[in-house]
Amino acid sequence: MAAIGRFLVTAFFAVVFGQSALDKLFDVEGNVGYFQDHFKSSPFPPEMIRPLFWLLTAIEATAGALCALGLLTFSFLRPGFGVASLGLTAAGVALLSLLLGQRMAKDYAGAAVVAAYFAVALIGLSLF
């Protein structure tokens, strides 16, 4: 049963971060504009928004790719610290980055949503 949980959580984050990274790559200006507006009252200087956007995109793409690769190499018989768990670890880093951003922007409702995703990542990691 734990193997099914590991598989489903890994698949969940492959979809979440794969789609998010692709959206950022295919609509750079729209996403950067959203972030500039979202963080206009935060302590982040405007010139930091674009580099932070690219850093977040790289972390999300890494998480999505590792989770997707983890699904392809998934073993239901032998749990352990493999590609899927590396993907969930990268997902946790991405989620912590998103949480920091939401808190800095004083978007507490958005931060609560990120916290729920983070809980799913921790549950997934605990199953490995």
Secondary structure as the mmCIF struct_conf table of DSSP 4:
data_model
#
loop_
_struct_conf.conf_type_id
_struct_conf.id
_struct_conf.beg_label_comp_id
_struct_conf.beg_label_asym_id
_struct_conf.beg_label_seq_id
_struct_conf.end_label_comp_id
_struct_conf.end_label_asym_id
_struct_conf.end_label_seq_id
HELX_RH_AL_P HELX_RH_AL_P1 ALA A 2 PHE A 26
HELX_RH_AL_P HELX_RH_AL_P2 VAL A 28 HIS A 38
TURN_TY1_P TURN_TY1_P1 PHE A 39 SER A 41
BEND BEND1 SER A 42 PHE A 44
HELX_RH_AL_P HELX_RH_AL_P3 PRO A 46 LEU A 72
TURN_TY1_P TURN_TY1_P2 THR A 73 THR A 73
BEND BEND2 PHE A 76 LEU A 77
BEND BEND3 GLY A 80 GLY A 82
HELX_RH_AL_P HELX_RH_AL_P4 VAL A 83 MET A 104
TURN_TY1_P TURN_TY1_P3 ALA A 105 LYS A 106
HELX_RH_AL_P HELX_RH_AL_P5 TYR A 108 SER A 126
TURN_TY1_P TURN_TY1_P4 LEU A 127 LEU A 127
#
